């Protein structure tokens, strides 16, 4: 299967506007009944304003997001080997693809627990530990080696995540842990909560993360207005979104990408779901920080593609 997404984005932060055309192809290919290869890449061109001039400069980038082999050992355990996404919290694995996330930019705490690059090089064990009618418990545990390769950057670390899911409530609660094993050893702790009430188009998702030098949270609410389609078909595509974020410095040592000062940020979004897997995303953010407040405007259009790489056997 070949899938992925492509999009064109613009972002105005404090008066400076950047443009980003981006494509993220994804491929999944089975090798027999127990082995699957999957990989995702990012290819883009960043156009940004050159300070002191009226013109724009640009930079090109192309990199693997991950490239891994999944070996299905049994119904409760899968071995993952290669360059994989760090299973800390939920955003990195579930919401980072450009065709899934409701906002163009990720959360401020996105780097906490994701070991710099957001990927590890080594192995994982993951799967469903318990699966019952009223609840299920899943797990993911990983070990990563250190790598300075340009395409597969990783830190030496270990950690994991465990989640409890209640299908009748459509509620998921989870915890995460990670530890860096190179340089200055640091611990990271996290928790997440997802709630999608049955028979509604409302969703709530949120995470908390704590590192050695900073901590913070984000919580997001969105509503897909499908019921408005009964009034007019085009109204059913609207999807209002709101996200609240806060970060706090625990000391003055900066070893992450979080703001240097305590920061509050409110993101207001209005997305529109077009036919044929296309979507318009737009948002306004107001960021409040000690060193000054700033307005952030972001817009974009995304297209999700999906087709088989070759015909299956009957």
C-alpha positions, 0 to 999 in steps of 0.5 A: 500500500502506498499512502500519505499526504501532500499540502501547502501551508503558510504561517505568519508569526509576529509579522514574519510569513513563511510558506511550506509545500510538503509531501509525506509519502508512506509505504507498507508492504507485507513480507509473508504472513508475519512480517511487514515493512513500513516507512514514512518520509518528508520532502519539502521546501521552506520559503522564509523572509530574509532579515534586512531585505524585502525578499525570500530565501528557501531551503530544501529538506528530505528525510525519513520520518521512520523506517521499520519492520514489524514482526508479528510474534503472536496476538499479544506481541509485535517486535518492531525493529529499525528506525521507529517513532518514539512511543511517548504520549500520543502526538508523535505516533498518532497525530504528527502526519500532516493529513491527520492533525487539526493544527499545522503546528504541533504542541509546545511540549512535543519535544519532551520525552521524544528524545530530540528527533522523535525517533529511536533506532533499535527495537520495540515490543508492543501489543495488547496485554489484555483485551476484554469486552469492557476494557483493554490494556496495551503497551509499548516498550523500546530501547534505542541506540545512539546514531549520528546518521543524517537520516536516522538520528537517535539518542541512546535511551529506553522507555515506553507507554501503557494505556487503558481503553474503555470501549463503552465510554470511548475513553483512553487513559495512558502513562509514558516514561523515557530515560536518556542514557547518554550525556546528562541522563534525564527522565521524562514522564507523561500522561494522556487522555482521549475521550470520544463520546459515543453518538456524538461528533465531539472529541477531546484529546490532551497530554501532560509531559514533564522533563528535567528542565521543563513541563507542560500540557496541551488539551484539544477539543474539536467538533465535526459538524456532520449534523449540519449537513441535514440543513445544507450539505456544505455545512457538514464539512466545518470542524471548529477546533480549540487547543489550550497549551501551557509550559513552565520552566523548572530551571534556567537550563535549556536542553529542549525546544520549549520556550525560555520563559513560562508560556500560555498559548490559545489556538483557535482553528476552523477546518473544512473537510472537502470531498475526495480526502482534501481538507482546509486547515486554518488557525489563529493563535495568541501566545502569552509569554514574559518576553512579549505576546505574539499573534500567529496565523496559519493556513493550509490545504491538505490532500490525503492519497491512498492506493494499492502498490500492486494487485492482491491475489484472489 
